[in-house]
Amino acid sequence: MRESETVKTEKTDPALKSLPPAVQRPKKGGTLADLLDCHTRVGALWNPEGGRIRCVACGHRCLIAPGRRGICKVRFNDGGQLRVPFGYTAGVACDPVEKKPFFHVHPGSDALTFGMLGCDFHCSYCQNWVTSQALRDEAASAPFQTATPEELVSAARRHGAQLVVSSYNEPLITAEWAVAVFQPAKAQGLLCAFVSNGNATPEALDFLQPWIVAYKVDLKGFDDRRYRTLGGTLDHVTDTIKMVHQRGIWLEVVTLIVPGFNDDPKELRDIARFLVSVSRDIPWHVTAFHPDYKMTSPRPTQADDLLRAAEIGTEAGLRFVYAGNAPGRVGQWENTRCHGCGETLIVRSGYLIQEYKITSHGTCPRCGVVIPGLWPADGPAAGQHRLPRRVNLK
């Protein structure tokens, strides 16, 4: 679902490996939903409406009757109050920030990344389906462990992370828990960010805005009919992109290029032109699909597919277009170049920063133009190899 580089299964995902042996699983005869209901609290993103509850955490805006659940299956009406996930994680890892991917947010830094269970979409090619579809698909059931915000922040400090990121499943449906973690993280000088499918609401973004500095949106295509097969609508996601940008939150957008699903040049051109209409400075990442979950028929995305998409983005007027998931095979499209003079400012190979030239003022050293993004006062240590690594909380 989220980060396109995130590993596919419980056996290999560093975030899932971090869970200790004493993880929680449903007892015989019980359901995962029953167990998760014990790890909830009354939420903030809802309003009473005619004897039911209107949840405003995501674009579905579910109207939930007493005893019923929203589309996400983790937010539910309990006696006229909306209970929401709280106090656990289903995955924790310390990832390179480039894995989110954020290329214009403190390059070369690490992000303590945490997730929960559930999603408001049901994408057939979800690459995080083990956690995102755990409430819909028995095969996707993942273990989880109890956690406190303080434990997560302490882990971030212990591992030298500069960011704390909510990801892996869809964080909008667990926004209250994310903010509970972001509050102490921000107090300790850490930057906080969201990695989301973009099915947001103004209420949810206003709730998050005081705590986050960056937001990544998956723009899965530009065909509303196909978007609906994934469980969402195109308009909700494009509206989210506009709203995030309007609020001054740093925004990056990712499109997973799926052959035969969203790789038509016209559709890619429509995506790029839409992003240009919001801001030419939005970084657009085009990343590689591999057959996964229920979508195993399309071929894997090739480097040539990514190069073609990247060229379309640049031709449409975007200043920062990146081809991902293919380190060493996409040439200059991993790098950041100055939109003023063309100088190469950051040279990347996967998660490795090989060269970094942006000044402490966030400008090009050659022509002085400001490079949009969130840049560190001191640049990263070039040549430092960084990989996702497991995090133990207990």
C-alpha positions in Angstrom: 0.0 0.0 0.0 2.4 2.6 1.2 6.1 2.8 0.6 6.8 1.0 -2.7 10.2 -0.3 -1.4 8.6 -1.9 1.7 9.3 -5.6 1.8 6.4 -7.9 1.1 6.0 -10.5 3.8 6.2 -10.9 7.6 9.2 -13.1 7.2 11.4 -10.4 5.5 10.0 -7.0 6.5 12.4 -5.4 9.1 9.4 -3.6 10.7 7.6 -6.9 11.3 10.8 -8.7 12.4 11.1 -6.1 15.2 8.1 -7.6 17.0 9.2 -9.7 20.0 8.0 -13.2 20.7 5.4 -12.0 23.1 3.3 -10.4 20.3 -0.5 -10.6 20.4 -2.5 -12.8 18.2 -6.2 -13.7 18.3 -7.1 -16.6 20.6 -8.9 -19.6 19.2 -12.4 -18.7 18.4 -11.8 -15.0 18.5 -11.1 -12.6 15.7 -8.4 -10.1 15.1 -10.9 -7.3 15.3 -12.0 -8.4 18.7 -8.4 -8.3 19.9 -7.7 -5.0 18.4 -10.8 -3.5 20.0 -9.1 -3.9 23.3 -6.4 -1.4 22.0 -8.6 1.6 21.3 -9.7 4.9 22.8 -12.3 7.5 22.1 -11.1 9.4 19.0 -11.1 13.0 18.0 -12.1 12.9 14.3 -15.9 12.4 14.4 -19.2 14.1 15.0 -22.6 12.8 16.2 -25.2 12.8 13.5 -28.8 11.7 14.0 -28.1 8.9 16.4 -25.1 7.7 14.5 -21.5 8.9 14.2 -19.9 10.6 11.2 -16.2 9.7 11.1 -14.1 12.4 9.3 -10.7 10.7 9.4 -10.7 9.8 5.7 -12.6 10.7 2.6 -15.2 8.0 3.0 -16.7 10.0 5.8 -18.5 6.9 7.1 -21.8 7.3 8.9 -21.6 4.6 11.5 -24.5 3.1 13.4 -24.1 1.9 17.0 -22.2 -1.3 17.1 -21.0 -1.0 13.5 -17.6 -0.3 12.0 -16.4 2.0 9.3 -15.0 0.9 5.9 -11.5 0.7 7.5 -12.9 -1.9 10.0 -10.8 -0.4 12.9 -12.9 2.6 13.8 -16.3 1.7 15.4 -19.3 3.2 17.1 -19.4 2.0 20.8 -22.4 3.4 22.5 -22.4 6.7 20.6 -18.7 7.3 20.8 -16.1 6.5 18.1 -13.4 4.3 19.3 -10.1 4.3 17.3 -6.8 2.3 17.3 -4.4 3.3 20.0 -1.4 2.0 21.9 0.1 -0.7 19.6 2.3 -1.1 16.6 2.2 -3.8 13.9 5.6 -2.8 12.5 8.5 -0.6 13.6 11.7 0.0 11.7 14.4 2.7 11.2 14.5 3.4 7.5 16.4 5.7 5.3 14.2 8.7 4.6 14.6 8.0 0.9 12.6 4.8 1.4 9.4 6.7 2.2 10.3 8.2 -0.3 11.2 11.7 0.7 14.0 13.1 -1.5 13.6 16.8 -0.3 13.4 16.1 3.4 16.8 15.9 5.2 18.5 13.6 2.7 20.7 11.0 4.2 18.8 10.9 7.5 16.9 8.1 9.1 13.2 7.9 9.9 11.8 5.8 12.8 8.7 4.5 11.0 5.7 2.8 12.7 2.4 1.4 11.5 -0.7 -0.3 12.7 -3.3 -2.5 11.0 -6.0 -1.8 8.5 -6.7 0.4 5.5 -9.6 2.3 3.9 -8.5 1.0 0.5 -8.3 -2.6 -0.8 -5.7 -2.3 -3.6 -5.2 -5.7 -5.3 -1.4 -5.0 -5.8 -0.8 -3.7 -2.2 2.8 -4.2 -1.3 2.1 -3.9 2.4 -1.0 -6.1 2.4 0.2 -8.2 5.4 -0.7 -5.2 7.6 -3.1 -3.1 5.5 -5.5 -6.0 4.7 -5.3 -7.8 8.0 -9.0 -7.0 8.9 -10.2 -8.2 5.4 -8.0 -11.1 4.5 -7.2 -14.0 6.9 -4.0 -14.7 5.0 -2.8 -11.1 5.8 -3.0 -11.5 9.5 0.0 -9.9 11.2 1.1 -9.8 14.8 1.3 -6.6 16.8 2.7 -5.4 20.1 1.6 -2.9 22.7 3.5 0.4 22.7 3.6 3.9 24.1 4.5 7.1 22.4 7.4 7.5 24.7 8.8 4.1 23.7 8.7 5.0 20.0 10.3 8.4 20.6 13.0 6.8 22.8 13.7 4.2 20.0 14.0 7.0 17.5 16.6 8.8 19.6 18.4 5.5 20.3 18.7 4.8 16.6 19.8 8.3 15.6 16.6 9.0 13.6 15.8 12.6 12.7 12.3 11.9 11.6 9.3 9.9 13.0 6.9 8.7 10.3 3.5 7.0 10.4 3.3 4.6 7.5 3.0 0.9 6.4 -0.8 0.7 6.8 -3.0 3.7 6.1 -2.2 6.3 8.8 -5.2 8.4 8.3 -7.4 5.8 9.9 -5.1 5.8 12.9 -4.4 9.5 13.0 -5.1 10.0 16.7 -2.4 7.5 17.6 0.0 9.1 15.2 -0.5 12.5 16.8 -0.1 11.0 20.2 3.4 9.8 19.0 4.2 13.0 17.1 3.6 15.3 20.2 6.5 14.0 22.3 8.6 13.5 19.1 8.2 17.1 18.2 9.0 18.2 21.7 12.3 16.4 21.5 13.2 18.1 18.2 12.3 15.3 15.8 10.5 16.0 12.5 7.3 14.1 11.9 5.7 13.0 8.6 2.9 11.0 7.1 3.0 8.5 4.2 -0.5 8.1 3.0 -2.9 7.0 0.2 -4.1 10.6 0.2 -7.8 9.9 0.9 -7.8 12.7 3.5 -10.3 15.3 4.7 -9.8 18.9 5.7 -10.6 17.9 9.3 -7.9 15.3 9.3 -5.3 17.6 7.8 -6.1 20.3 10.2 -5.7 17.8 13.0 -2.3 16.7 11.7 -0.9 20.1 10.6 0.5 21.3 13.9 2.6 18.2 14.2 3.9 17.2 10.8 6.3 18.9 8.4 5.9 16.5 5.4 3.3 14.4 3.7 3.7 11.9 1.0 0.7 11.0 -1.2 0.3 7.9 -3.4 -1.4 9.1 -6.6 -2.2 5.7 -8.0 -3.4 6.8 -11.4 -5.6 9.4 -13.1 -8.6 7.2 -14.0 -11.5 7.5 -11.6 -13.0 4.2 -12.7 -9.9 2.3 -11.8 -9.4 4.2 -8.6 -12.8 3.0 -7.5 -11.6 -0.6 -8.0 -9.0 0.1 -5.3 -11.6 1.5 -2.9 -11.2 5.2 -3.4 -11.9 8.0 -5.8 -9.6 10.2 -7.8 -11.2 13.5 -6.7 -10.5 12.8 -3.0 -6.8 12.2 -3.7 -6.3 15.2 -6.0 -8.2 17.3 -3.4 -5.8 16.1 -0.7 -2.8 17.0 -2.8 -4.2 20.5 -3.2 -5.1 20.8 0.5 -1.7 19.6 1.8 0.0 22.1 -0.5 -2.3 24.9 0.6 -1.5 24.3 4.2 2.2 24.7 3.6 3.1 21.1 4.5 6.0 19.8 2.4 4.5 17.4 -0.2 5.9 14.7 -2.3 3.9 12.5 -4.6 4.5 8.9 -5.7 3.0 6.9 -8.6 3.7 3.2 -8.7 3.9 2.4 -12.4 1.8 -0.8 -13.0 2.1 -2.0 -16.6 -1.4 -2.3 -18.1 -3.0 -0.5 -15.2 -1.8 3.1 -15.1 1.2 3.3 -17.5 -0.6 4.8 -20.6 1.4 7.9 -21.6 -1.8 10.0 -21.7 -2.6 9.0 -18.1 0.9 9.8 -16.9 0.8 13.1 -18.8 -2.5 13.9 -17.0 -0.9 13.2 -13.7 2.0 15.4 -14.4 -0.1 18.2 -15.7 -2.3 18.1 -12.6 0.8 18.3 -10.3 2.1 21.2 -12.3 -1.3 23.0 -11.9 -0.7 22.7 -8.1 3.0 23.5 -8.1 5.9 22.7 -10.4 8.0 22.2 -7.3 6.2 19.0 -6.1 8.7 16.1 -6.4 7.1 13.3 -8.4 8.5 9.8 -7.8 7.7 7.2 -10.4 8.4 3.8 -8.9 8.6 0.2 -10.0 5.8 -2.4 -9.5 6.5 -6.0 -8.8 3.7 -8.6 -8.9 2.2 -8.9 -5.4 -0.8 -9.9 -3.4 -3.7 -10.5 -5.8 -2.2 -8.7 -8.9 0.3 -11.2 -10.2 -0.4 -11.0 -13.9 1.2 -7.7 -15.0 4.9 -7.9 -15.7 7.3 -6.1 -13.3 8.0 -2.5 -14.2 11.2 -2.1 -16.2 13.7 0.7 -16.0 12.6 1.8 -19.5 9.1 2.3 -18.2 10.3 4.5 -15.4 12.5 6.5 -17.7 9.6 7.1 -20.0 7.4 8.2 -17.2 10.1 10.5 -15.8 10.6 12.2 -19.2 6.8 12.8 -19.4 6.9 14.5 -16.0 9.7 16.8 -17.0 8.2 17.6 -20.4 5.0 18.6 -18.6 6.9 21.1 -16.5 7.7 19.4 -13.2 11.1 20.5 -11.9 11.9 17.5 -9.7 11.0 14.1 -11.1 12.6 10.9 -9.8 12.6 7.3 -10.9 12.7 4.9 -8.0 13.2 1.2 -7.0 15.8 0.7 -9.7 19.1 2.0 -8.2 21.9 2.2 -10.8 19.5 1.6 -13.7 17.8 5.0 -14.2 20.8 7.2 -14.6 20.3 10.9 -13.6 16.7 10.3 -12.5 17.9 9.4 -8.9 19.6 12.8 -8.6 18.4 16.3 -7.6 19.4 19.0 -10.1 19.0 22.8 -9.8 16.0 24.0 -11.8 17.8 27.3 -12.3 21.2 26.3 -13.8 21.0 22.5 -14.1 23.8 21.8 -11.6 23.6 18.3 -10.1 23.1 19.0 -6.3 22.5 15.5 -4.9 23.9 12.3 -6.4 22.1 9.2 -5.1 22.3 5.5 -5.6 19.4 3.8 -3.8 19.7 4.9 -0.2 23.3 6.1 -0.6 24.0 9.8 -0.9 27.2 10.0 -2.9 27.4 13.8 -3.2 25.6 16.7 -1.6 26.0 20.3 -2.6 22.9 22.2 -1.4 24.0 25.0 0.9 23.0 25.4 4.6 20.5 28.1 3.3 18.9 25.6 0.9 20.3 27.1 -2.2 22.3 26.1 -5.2 26.0 26.9 -4.7 26.4 27.7 -8.4 23.5 30.1 -9.1 22.0 30.8 -5.7 18.5 29.8 -6.5 16.4 28.4 -3.6 15.8 24.6 -3.9 12.4 23.8 -2.5 12.4 21.3 0.4 13.4 20.8 4.0 17.2 20.8 4.1 19.5 20.2 7.0 21.8 23.0 8.2 24.7 20.6 7.9 24.6 18.3 4.9 24.6 14.5 5.2 27.8 12.5 5.4 28.3 11.5 1.8 29.1 7.8 1.2 27.4 6.5 4.3 25.7 3.2 3.6 22.2 3.0 5.2 19.7 0.2 5.1 16.3 -0.4 6.9 16.9 -2.0 10.3 14.8 -3.6 12.9 13.7 -1.8 16.0 13.0 -3.4 19.4 10.8 -1.4 21.7 10.8 -3.6 24.8 
